[in-house]
Structure formats: C-alpha cells, structure tokens
Amino acid sequence: MALRTGAKLLMSCGFLLRRPGMRTLRAAHWRNAASVTTSHQTPRTSDLSSFAFRSHTCGELRQAHVGQEVTLCGWLQYHRHDMFLVLRDFHGLIQVVLPADEDGSHLKEMMNAVSLESVLLVEGTVIPRPPGQENSKMATGDIEVQAKEVHVLNTCRKLPFEIKDSVKKSESLRMQYRYLDIRSAQLQYNLRLRSRMVMKMREYLCNQHGFVDVETPTLFKRTPGGAKEFLVPTQEPGKFYSLPQSPQQFKQLLMVGGLDRYFQVARCYRDEGSRPDRQPEFTQVDIEMSFVDQLGIQRLVEGLLRYSWPEEKGTLPDPFPTMTYAEAMSSYGVDKPDTRFQMKIMDVTAQMRTLSLGFVQEALRKSHGCVKAIRVPEGAIYLKGRALDSILQLIKNKYNQDIMAVIVRSDGSWKSPLGKNLSEELQKALAGTTGAKAEDLLLLAAGPHDTACTALGKLRLELASKLEECGVPLCDPNTFHFLWVVDFPLFLPKEENPEELESAHHPFTAPHPDDMELLYTDPTKVRSQHYDLVLNGNEVGGGSIRIHNSELQRRVLQDVLKEDVNLLSHLLEALESGAPPHGGIALGLDRLISIIVRAKSIRDVIAFPKSFRGYDLMSNAPDAVSAEDLQSYHIQVTPK
Amino acid sequence: MALRTGAKLLMSCGFLLRRPGMRTLRAAHWRNAASVTTSHQTPRTSDLSSFAFRSHTCGELRQAHVGQEVTLCGWLQYHRHDMFLVLRDFHGLIQVVLPADEDGSHLKEMMNAVSLESVLLVEGTVIPRPPGQENSKMATGDIEVQAKEVHVLNTCRKLPFEIKDSVKKSESLRMQYRYLDIRSAQLQYNLRLRSRMVMKMREYLCNQHGFVDVETPTLFKRTPGGAKEFLVPTQEPGKFYSLPQSPQQFKQLLMVGGLDRYFQVARCYRDEGSRPDRQPEFTQVDIEMSFVDQLGIQRLVEGLLRYSWPEEKGTLPDPFPTMTYAEAMSSYGVDKPDTRFQMKIMDVTAQMRTLSLGFVQEALRKSHGCVKAIRVPEGAIYLKGRALDSILQLIKNKYNQDIMAVIVRSDGSWKSPLGKNLSEELQKALAGTTGAKAEDLLLLAAGPHDTACTALGKLRLELASKLEECGVPLCDPNTFHFLWVVDFPLFLPKEENPEELESAHHPFTAPHPDDMELLYTDPTKVRSQHYDLVLNGNEVGGGSIRIHNSELQRRVLQDVLKEDVNLLSHLLEALESGAPPHGGIALGLDRLISIIVRAKSIRDVIAFPKSFRGYDLMSNAPDAVSAEDLQSYHIQVTPK
C-alpha cells in the first residue's frame, strides 16, 4: 500500500520521467522506523530521512557512500552542460549525472524543459567523481550520483529572485516571498540554530533541573493603563480580552500554587506601532522558581546558556561577570555596557578642577558636577573633521552636553579648543589618568555626573561603530560578552512629574535586603533585587526576586506608587495565601538568537516576521474587516 | 554574599524562628550546580533542588538518608500533638519533629500561632521513626526529620478551602482560586505529566528525527468568513489582525521554503462563545513534513506517541490499527469509534427482509435502506423500563430514527413489539447473526443506511455509559485504544444547500490517488488523503497529505468549491514556486492529556483555564474597556 500510494502520488502530481525498466519507488521511509522509535536514548545525530521518500539528504553523501543506491529529493539548483544536475536541500548540494546512453538522452531532453527550483526525486548510485574533477568547495564534492531515474515532483514558475545567498534582494521582496527567502542557507541556518538552542534549553530546564513547562493564557485581563496591550473583542458586548506583554502574573501565581519550577517559551505581545527592530509578537524564555535568591537565578541562567550554547560559537565563562548599575553608568554611561571593547569613561575632575575656565567651573558647581573623559586609541587618525563634528553634534542635540575633543598629534603635541589653557602640566596629568598618547583622541564632558556619563556612553558607542566602519577592529566578531548588571534602583522619578515615583522595572520587584529600611526614609535610594543580562551591549534578559510578602507588596503599591490596589486584589490575596519566596527571569529569545547568528535584525531569526510597520507583506495583514463582520464582535470602526 | 542575601531575605519577609546557636542558612543551591551544568548528558533523574534553599524535596527522603542534615521548604499541611509538623511540597509529605527540650518549647509555642499552609523552611536531621510508628501509607513514612530550626517564610490567611484532594469544592471556587487548586496532588500530577510528555515529544521529533521547532505568527490575516476567529484591532484605523485557528498556511509555506520537517507546540484560537469543554485558546502539536505519504505520517505519529507515552500508562501497539471511514460508520455509526468495547453495529437486513411488516418494507424500499442491530450482552438485566425508553426517545428526537428493543429473557424466550411476527425462525436467524443469547438486549433500526448507523452509533455510546453507571465494566479504565480512521470523503454536501459541496476538512487536503479521475466525474465519491487519530472514541488528531500542485489546488478551490481564489493567491503562488509533496497532522494536546490522566474536563490539564463561558474567574477577564481607551484602537462599542 505504501509503495502504491507513493508511486501514485508521484504520478498524480506533475511530471513523471520514466526510463524503461524503472523500478517502483522504494519506500525509504521504512528503513529505520522500528529501530529508532523503540530507543529511548537520544541518539548522537538525528535521522533526517526517516519516514520520507528519500534515503539520504543532499548534503550528507561522502566517499564512504560510494556504491550505495540512494534516493534523493530536492530542488534543482543548476543544470550544467546538458549532463549534470545540482540538487539542493536544506542540508547541502549534490551533483547528479544523467545517463550517457540512449535512455539518458530522453531524460536530458526532458530535464532541459524543467525550470530551476523545480522539485525532483532522483534515484541512482553514488559514484566517485573522475580524478581531477573533485570540488573541494562542496561538502559532497568528492562524489556524484549516477542517476537511474529522475522524477519531477513539481515544477517551478519564474521566481522573483534566485535562491542564492549571494543574490541581493530588498527586504520587502524577501518578506513578500518569505517562503522563497526561507530556502536560503542563511535563514535555514538561523531557524535551525534557534530550534536546536531552544531544545537544549528545554533539556537543561526540564530534564536536568526539574522545571515544568506550563502554558499560560494569552487571552487575559487588560492591565489598567496598559497602552501597549492588544485588545481582543469578544462575543459579549463591550467585553475585551487583552494579549499580555508577559506571563508575569501567571508565573507568580504558579509559585503560590506550589508549582515551584516553571518555565515557558512564551509568546508575548506589545502594541507599539512602528518601531524599528521590534515585533508586535515576540518570544521570551520565561523562568520562575521558588526558594531561591538572586545568585541562584543567575547561576541557573548561566548554566542554561552554557548548556545550550552552539558548539560552533565557542564557550562561555563560568561564572559570568557582574557589574552594579552604578558602575555601569559611571564607566559606560549606560545600563547595558558593551564590554567587548575598552574606551571606558574616566574621571578627570581632579585634573580639570585646576582649570579656571568658566564652563568647567560652572559644571563643577552643579550638583554631582564632574568632568569625564574617554580616550579613543588612534582616534586622531580615524576620527576627525566633519565626521567627528557630526557625531559630537548628535550628542549635543540628544543630551544637551558639550563634548570637547582633544587630539594628541603624531608628534605628541596636543590640540584642543582650550588653546593655551591646556598647559603642559594639565596635559601630563590628563595623559597620566587616561593613558593618552600620540594619535589618540580624548573626548571630555563637563557637567552633572549622569548627563556627562550618559552622553559619553552614547558617544563611545557611536565612535566604536565609526571605527568599525573605518576597518579598525574593536571587537572580535566571534566574541560573546555576557554581563550581569545588578543593584538597579527600585524606583525612578516619573518623567512627567519627578515628584512622583514609578517602578524602575515592575511593582513586584523586591527591594534589596540591605535597603529595606530606606523604603520608609528615602525610597529613591532603595536598590532592587532586579538583574539584567547583557550580551555585547544588548539587554537579552531581565528578572528579579519578587515581593512575596503581601504587606510589603501593598505598601509599595499603595504608599510609594500611589496605585489603586483593588485592581491587583487577586494578586495580593494570592500573596496572603502562603506564597513562597520566589524570583525569575525572562530572556528575549529573538534578540539573543539574532546576536548569536550575527543577524542585522531580529526579523532574520523569525520565520514569518512583520515589517517594521507591523505588516505581514505576504498575506497583507492587518486588513480591513467589513462592518457586517464586525457586528458579531459588537464593535464598529470609529469614523475619522 | 549568597549566605548574607539568603538570611536577610528570610528576615525581611515574615517570621524567623531562631533557636540559640542557630547556624546561618546553608546555601543548598550551590551543591550540584557545577557538576550538573557542565554535563551534556541527560541524567536519569532531574535535580529537583539545584539552585534552591532546600537540600531535598519533602517527598524524597527515605531510610537511606538517615543521619543526613537536610534543609526542606514547603507548606504546613498538619500540626499534630504540639510536637509534629507535616510539611508538603509538590513531591510529597514529610513529618518534622520539634525538639523536646527547652528551646523546643519556644519553637512549639510559636508554631502553634502559625496557620496551616504557611510556608516553612526546616533545618534538621533525618532520623528513623520509632519502631511501630512507621507509616506505610506515606512514601517517607519510615523516617522523620528532627528539626533544629524552623523558619516561617510566609504566613497564610484563612483559605476558602483546604488543600486536600479529598475536600470537595465547586469548580467555580477552584477556578477563582486557581493558585490554591494547583497545590492539589491531582493538578500537580496533570500539569507535570503534560510537561514531561511534551518534552518527550520534542526529543522524538527534534533530537531523533531532525524536525525543526518553528514559531509561526498568531497575529495574522483574517480568513474570509472566518466567523470563529478572534479579531485584534490595530493602531491603524479600520485594520485588524486575526488570531488563527491553526498554523495551517504557515506550515505549508515552510514546506515550500524547504524547511522540510516542521513542528510546533502551537497556541490556537477559536471564538466559539459558550461551548462545554472547549477553550477559546488551545494547544496543538502541529507537524508537517515533505516527501512523505500518508503511511509515513501515521508511522511517525505512532512512534511519537509510543516514545512519549508515560511509563505508568502501559505500552502502545505497533502499528496502531486502521479503519476506513466507511467501516467506522457502518460498524460504529460514528467517525471516531470507541473500540474499547464491542456492541458493534451488525447488518440484519437479509434476516429482516422476510418480515412483511410495513415499516420494515418501507425502510428497505428507501435508497440504501437496511436493518441494523446492536447486541447488548446482559442488556436485559440492566437496561429496561423507563431508563431504556428515555434513551430510545433521545435517539428518536435527535435522528428521527425508531429503535426496536428485543429482549431475550432468562429462559431464552424473546420479547419484542413485533409479537408473533418475530417467528422462531427469525429469532434463530437473528441469534445466528448477532449472537444474541439469554439476558441480552437487541436493538434494531430500519431505515437509510447512514441514518440507521448514526442512530445506533449514538445509542451504543449512550448504552455503554448507562452500563458503566450500573457498575458493568465495559472498558478497562487503563486501556488506551488508538485508531486511525482513513479514506474520508474529500467533499460533503453543504448543510444549507446540499447541491453545493464543501471540504470535509479543509480545501488543501489532497484527493486519494486512486480517485483522481472521479474529481472530474463525481466529486462526491472522491476519498481524501485525510486521516484522523482516535483515542478511546475521541478525536485527538487529524491531518492529511496536502495538495502541492497549484493546478489541482486551483481546480478544487475554483471549480468544485466555487471559492474566490484571489483570497488565497499567495498560497497558490507558493505552490507554483517549487512546492514539494507534503503532509502533516495536528494533535489536540489538551484533549490527549485529559484522556491520559482521565480528567473529566480539559480544564483539569490546563493551568489557568477559562470557564465554559470563556471567563477567567480569577482576574475577571474579559472586561470592559473605557471609550477613551478604545480610541487608540479606533473602535467603539456598538450601542445595543
């Protein structure tokens, strides 16, 4: 029956090129089924051809297979000299030789009529390539397959672009024909690496550490003021679900429920309109556990990443380095430092204090006034003139912070807007602190600590990117610098009203145990038990130890944040019902994978991404819905 | 730092009961971290206490642990005789003995003030129970823990119900306090088994057979006429996403994209309003592969289920039995036969033809007219009088099919509405065909084949359920009967207009290769390459070989189904772009797990289910949204 169905299927669906004496299609898919499925051991390598028409993938044949009869399925990549086909699947390329005899000439003729990217099934024998004709650039280049039969399983129209990574195509064309783009080696690699890495994460969490994979709802109650949440109208008039931004409440409730090690590769939603490199739906590896402290979660996540890290991407340190928020801000001017390169922010207040110039003295008189500097090695060579000016102007526009550029010429003399004010003594003092030497560029900012650091932090990244553009290698592209940033402030002044406080992360974050008293005296000084995981200057994860005491939670919500606690009454009630101490983290999977595969955008690690305006360019979603169809949802579109 | 944080944390969050000379809390979470995380081998058992405050779970201590110092975390289940605590976690119960000395009396006094379900951390030593005091009903009943310290990590208010499986509570109360319900041993078992089984499925698909886990979008384009789809308004006026009912289009596009073995544990959505035992969001194990035929998918799924099947639930056959749709309908009157018990539908047309009674002759004159029967062994004992009548009336109401009940008395004589018409000869003929003997009940239906079978099929299930109620064991509760149903019709007449055809499953289903010609001559006779997987009479999966030829797909959509092909132009275009032959399946995970754990409802295998009206009773979702908040979505609620 299998044989019959298989052959019928082939015949029913396009061309079938038969040579005289063609054998019935072999049912390659029975080969290993029994032996594979009864073993409960994870094999070293997967069986990529089980249950399928093929016996092997196009990429796996080698010298050792010579003499074997094989069945291959794939796409026609090339057609060479009327004699060779190159067949492609996700695994690689293989050269197929058409028979030279009379039957073969019929086959050749028919193959000439078949377009590239048609789907073929080839039956034949693996033979060595004639001496001298091996192709060392091809993994299968030592051999080729002498075809006995070629079946055309499906033909292909003229495509909008060739399936070759080398062929340039616009991103909108790639998105419109995503199913063609997915055939590219790069996207195959990205999506397969993502799958593989998530699988390893699951093994680590589920099999090694007893975590339970729990699916939480995505149709949930709207968060009051949750402007970034998608709404979902229901069949009940005026009632809406909301698509949550994270399973935060559910994972805490699971802890209260005694399901004390939870994880989920969770779909999350954020309605942000047009934002570059964000997606309206995204995925996070969501983890929560009970009876754990901050360091416990950090070690768990480090183990998780080491275990799931792709072999070809090197190894990760044990443990990961940790930096406080305060240090990150003062040395890197940002809470997610890219520690792959130096150019750290240095304090030169003491040295510059001697300078009687007005703007320096004025800056120092301000609260937390200081002078900060970064040194760009060889910066004088690569960063000058208009290019440098435009970067400094960008910083000025963004942070209202003047930056002073000081150049150390190749002869060791210094050049700066300060003229003679930059005395030899001051030059010496600055060189002593910053290590400035010939060809270096020093950039100084005078002002309040946070502003100066933030501006220099942004400048540091801009300069690094400029230097990389100029071909100065700052970072080894194969380097992955993980970093924990800890001891964040628990509260921040609200932007619109700095007298009021809001949570730096979310209101369920526990205060640092050393700062518990400050909660009553000076909440702005309370550090939190929040931690961010940073990779190469990108935030790839964040989490915290949560408040498990209902009184403390109520105090934070009511007294500090002035929120209406009734809206979270079910959560407070849960905390009163025997909630264990707990904490967790969420890793941004799309971002993490995109950094690992060095993709330019998270769209390159998502099978069917939305455009930056939130459109699916293939199906043209979102789309209009007729007023009639909207009736059953009890809504209508508001007239403009 | 870890120690400090740990101890501070305990102190910051509730009571801390200290005995003189208390040691600092041991950081149990460092124990195995290094050795576990560096191993890439999946261990036999998970480390359930890694990274946590505890050294062991409450359920794992045994005689072999006697003498060990342990740290346990859990919930206070009982407090006995002023001297014993029973601590509970997901893993089990453990008895803790408070010290009998003077320090202990202080501890006892404080423990008396602590409510049940408070969260405790106990440090102590494992000791054997005094001879004769072992509790064989408790897995840890041979030992107890002599406490040195007890820390109260959190207290518990008076709860709406006790955390004991034996305590009855209404389902709405359970849903409102789902975080308490999850503490029950039954829900812990259900959710953990679900996680474990899904993990095994992933191992099988991903590690053993090279399937790639790909996440597909849930914000997609609305299907024309997709009345059961949820809508999602966007920030663009009048534009809506839709939450798809399955990733069907995406998985086919992945095949066109050469990602030739796809799977996903996919969240799906269906807006059905109030339906018992359905959920607005549900989960399916979604699989698709290329270069495969129907039998290939069936074998793959069988291997998947055998591999992931919980050990404690026995073993599954290899292969699973298969039945055609036609046979299922004629023998069981339903397309998802429960084959755990007999009582199959038998044909007695030949025997009854001799009967000259009007209603029989009339039935036989109809198209496909026949007489069908089922035999209920010992039915005459358990099914009689009003109980039987009401079941027969139910069938009459539902199918407009009269059922005739024939009783074989204990003395072997027959009783029926036919009176003398039921001659001895006919009795003999019927007994010969059906095997009817003393105490049996025979139920006969005369009419068109499909109606008679469907009615008897429903009757069969009703009678079985009645017999089970009467304590007649028809099915071993530990029996799992998987069955493939194949050779479904490809098209069905539309209910509202039987002249027109609609797809029996979906329009992408491939015709049976043997019936390709019928597509042009008599589409109603075309069988499909669709297959359903049935477990104990429930459909737990369905799939098909898909159409990969664009011409065939166009013909089905345009000529047979009379649909507007422009709406699916991107799919037709994809099929023209070198689409491989492909097929797949989707398994309903919620239903599958609920049958395996014998849950009454799928709500018992979902962590946070919605009520049958689609409500989250804990948070009260869905909820009203203010007109002001609706503005940013450009919608308003239609006035009544």
Interface residues (C-beta under 8 A of the other chain):
Chain A: M1 A2 T5 G6 K8 L9 L10 M11 S12 C13 G14 H29 W30 A33 A34 V36 T37 T38 H40 T42 P43 S46 D47 L48 S50 F51 A52 F53 R54 C73 W75 R88 D89 F90 E117 S118 V119 L121 L153 N154 T155 C156 R157 L159 Y177 R178 Y179 L180 D181 I182 R183 L187 Q188 L191 R192 R194 S195 R196 V198 M199 R202 E203 Y204 C206 N207 Q208 H209 G210 V212 D213 V214 E215 T216 P217 T218 L219 F220 K221 R222 A227 F230 L231 V232 P233 T234 Q235 E236 P237 G238 K239 F240 Y241 S242 L243 Q249 F250 L253 L254 V256 G257 G258 L259 D260 R261 R267 Y269 D271 G273 P280 E281 T283 M289 S290 F291 V292 D293 Q294 L295 G296 I297 R299 L300 E302 G303 R306 Y307 D318 P513 D514 M516 I545 H548 N549 L552 H570 E573 A574 L575 E576 S577 G578 A579 P580 P581 I606 A607 F608 K610 G614 D616 M618 S619 N620 A621 P622 D623 A624 V625 D629 L630 Q631 S632 Y633 H634 I635 Q636 V637 T638 K640
Chain B: M1 A2 T5 G6 K8 L9 L10 M11 S12 C13 G14 H29 W30 A33 A34 V36 T37 T38 S39 H40 T42 P43 S46 D47 L48 S50 F51 A52 F53 R54 C73 W75 R88 D89 F90 E117 S118 V119 L121 L153 N154 T155 C156 R157 L159 Y177 R178 Y179 L180 D181 I182 R183 Q188 L191 R192 R194 S195 R196 V198 M199 R202 E203 Y204 C206 N207 Q208 H209 G210 V212 D213 V214 E215 T216 P217 T218 L219 F220 K221 R222 A227 F230 L231 V232 P233 T234 Q235 E236 P237 G238 K239 F240 Y241 S242 L243 Q249 F250 L253 L254 V256 G257 G258 L259 D260 R261 R267 Y269 D271 G273 P280 E281 T283 M289 S290 F291 V292 D293 Q294 L295 G296 I297 R299 L300 E302 G303 R306 Y307 D318 P511 P513 D514 M516 I545 H548 N549 L552 H570 E573 A574 L575 E576 S577 G578 A579 P580 P581 I606 A607 F608 K610 G614 D616 M618 S619 N620 A621 P622 D623 A624 V625 L630 Q631 S632 Y633 H634 I635 Q636 V637 T638 K640
